[in-house]
Amino acid sequence: MFRRTARPGLTGSALLVGSLVAAGVAVAGPSLADPPRPEPEYTITVDPAGAGVPISDTMYGVFFEDINYAADGGLYAELVRNRSFEFLPVDNQSFTGLTGWTPNAEAGGSGTATPVDDDSRLNDRNRTYLRLDLDNSDGGRYGVTNSGYNSGIAVEAGERYDFSVWARTDSAGNQLTVRLVDVDGRRLAEPQRLRVHGDDWTRYTATFTAHRTSDIGRLAVLAGGTGTVRLDMVSLFPQETFRGRANGLRKDLAQKIEALRPGFVRFPGGCLVNTGSMYGYDAESGWERARSFQWKDTVGPVETRATNANFWGYNQSYGLGYFEYFQFAEDIGAMPLPVVPALVTGCGQNQATVDEALLQRHISDTLDLIEFANGPATSTWGGLRAEMGHPEPFGLTHVGVGNEENLPDEFFANFQRFRAAIEAQHPEITVISNSGPDDQGATFDRLWQLNRAGGVEMVDEHYYNSPAWFLQNNDRYDSYDRAGPKVFLGEYASQDNKLYNSLAEAAFMTGLERNADVVEMASYAPLLANIDHVQWRPDLIWFDNDESWGTTSYQVQKLFMTNVGDRTVPSEATGPALGTQPITGRIGLSTWATSATYDDVRVSAPDGTVLFSDDFSAGAGQWTSVANRGSWSVVDGAYTQSDTAAQDTMVAAAEITATDYDLSLTATKNAGAEGFLIGFGVKDAGNFYWWNLGGWNNTQGAVEKATNGAKQTLIAKPNQITAGTTYDITIKVRGDKVTLVLDGEVWGEFVDDQVTRPFAQVVTRDDATGDLLVKVVNAQEKAAVTRIDLGDLPVRSPARMTVISGDPGQQNTRSAEPIQPFTTQLTGVASSFTHTFEPYSVTFIRIRTK
């Protein structure tokens, strides 16, 4: 149903500049004046007769989570912020019912504007409305003005915008004047006037046609007369949404996602799925706002949908709900992949439900979700889908249960309950499990053990790591069991938005394709970020209220996603790689939202020779700040960081040049959210190792390696640190092997010996055309002269070549997008030929076969 159509040429936003090479004069041969051609340093040997492995039509997709204001103020096209006056401090400490609104009077009008939660509300789930108590006996108008998102409401000259409001009045009648103006009060469209009559909630509508383009618009809603006017669900929508759908999506953002040609859309999260209360939004639960994302809250008429405190620190209106997600996936030809709560919280909360009735309710809700997606219009939930405008089924085939749970046994017990119930009624549905929040560690290992033993069909892996990690792990899936479970790489990214990060991701993606018999789906994450409301970096697409731009990773993902091929062609590459460096450098002490005290720091050689020591009896003069954060001082003969709000407060001392040494110290947590951060091999603020004890809200310990500011996890396991307890900590470094000792017991060990491979490749075939797609990543500062051997395969020249390259530190921004694909014709292509791949580049060569 979701199979891609054949694409004979390289696609995407590639600039067609074939004249650069095709119009050049062919060189007949070398002359005596020609410099000698460099010998190839790399080789790619292709076996065109080899079977390879099929690549799924859903190999690459997108993951949408409402993070970074990705929904309200983002993909959801609503232009009014806090349209139903539901913002509360529970969503964000700075929020009130009037966040986004300013009381306003005209022509001598007066009154009060008060958010109210009482029995006069629009409906139980829309708890708060705005009451305007008017005193306009001498004429004039009084009301409120909305400032929209970012700099304001964005409108374009000539475009039409639909306004609506639910209102009621206790007077004989009040006229609403609705204005669309800029921040200076200049008209952007002609004002609209609506007569409110009666004390029953009624929906009133109007349409604006913008006279001018502006991104600093304001929407004013003003009432004349006296008495009380109640307002709710104040809305302004562009008529030109994606595909022209009512309650639709912002067109430019949806189009950028569509241009990726994703094979699937995973939604709605993320941490939204498995954090907060699992109870409902109802009187029995006290109208709990901080809840997990529950699909039934998000369907039906928008004015009846629930609201929620988003895990990422703002309000979710649920205007963008499950129906809209399914519709969007269908509109862009992608498979819908919803994820439901497993009733084991994650993302630092880590609790499993003990309420059997609640667990059964969520299992039942998941079965109802499948009916909503696939059931006939005569069924209960299929009928709701039909009422919402989609009588035909959506064709749901996959459901994810849970997200990054850090309690593996508790999660898997619940997962089995969900899977059994789904398989009993819907054996055609693939039920996806997960492997926790990291690429390795105790939770990861245990969940994979349980998933394999349980015969799970597919496991969702997540990891965010440094570019170095991605360049070192191209072969990650080479050793995975071909018999299953299959892998869904649901979240991954290199920890920045520069070209170098994107090249590291591209190198890793060649390994995903080579292992397409194991990795059936993969999605970069997160997808969207509002530049003024950022909770997570990096992100694929950035936007403000009227512009959007793809990152360097967007351009690389687009190149891969629109040129997948149908199967791999066996190939091998040879060439130099980069070895590991010894773990030398300064030692460090740090904290994260925690006050801690350190003492008796000592570094010694294996024979006991003391390389450095400090008991702070003479102060802390040997230590300097690395991060320039926190409040460090010597207190009672020990070194204390006292600021419980400061994050990453590292200070460092000594310069350890030995490759074998022991670092020992004592540490005591005084107060705060986490535990200790003990640094070693510290080069600077962006390059170090640290042992993180009591991290992730005091749930996990790990060793992280930072490279140019981006971190990768080398070892991880559950761990908690108790305040007031003094811990003895020792880190034993022996070359590239590190042993971690906590209170005399070995806590863990690792070897940092992975080789970095900046040159990576994969070859795939387009079955419809017979074309080979040679995909090469050169993530280093030197060009890669490469011999490409296609065996005895007859090919035609020229080939079509698309390159993304540039300064590795460049990134695409609102003001400039320097990193773009560039397409030319490549001459001289034969069964065996030499090509020089640019420094810091990803290159796709589409070779035609005879």
Buried (B, 14 or more C-beta within 10 A) or exposed (E): EBEBEEBEBBBBBBEEEBEEBEEEEEEEEEEEEEEEEEEBBBBBBBBBEBEBBBBBBBBBBBBBBBBBBBBBBBBBBBBBBBBBBBBBEEBBEEBBBBBBBEBBBBEEBBBEBBBBBEEBBBEEBBBBBBBBBBBBEEEBBBBBBBBBBBBBBBBBEEBBBBBBBBBBBEBEEBBBBBBBBBBEEEEBBEBBEBEBBEBEBEBBEBEBBBBBBBBBBBBBBBBBBBBBBBBBBBBBBBBBBBBEBEBBBBBBBBEBBBBBBBBBBBBBBBBBBBBBBBBBBEEEEEBBBEBBBBBBBBBBEBBEBBBBBBBBBBBBBBBBBBBBBBBBBBBBBBBBBBBBBBBBBBBBBBEBBEEEEBBEBBBEBBBBBBBBBBBEBEBEBBBBBBEBEBEEBBBBBBBBBBBBBBBBEBBBBBBBBBBEBBBEEBEEBBBBBBBBBBBBBBBBBBBBEBBBEBEBBBBBBBBBBBBBBBBBBBBBBEEBEEEBBBBBBBBBBBBBBBBBBBBBBBBBBBBBBBBBBBBBBBBBBBBBBBBBBBBBBBBBBBBBBBBBBBBBBBBBBBBBBBBBBBBBBBBEBEBEEEEBEBBBBBBBBBBBBBBBBBBBBBBBEEEEEEBBEBEBEEEBEBBEEBBEBBEBEBEEEBBBBBBBEBBBBBBBBBEBEBEBBBBBBBBBBBEBBBBBBBBBBBBEBEBBBBBBBBBBBBBBBBBBBBBBEBBBBBBBBBBEBEBEEEBBBBBBBBEBBBBBBBEEEEBBBBEBEBEBBBBBBBBBBBEEBBBBBBBBBBBBEEBBBBBBBBEEBEBEEBBBBBBBBBEBEBBBEEEEBEBBBBBBBBBEBBBBBBBBBBBBBBBBBBBBBE
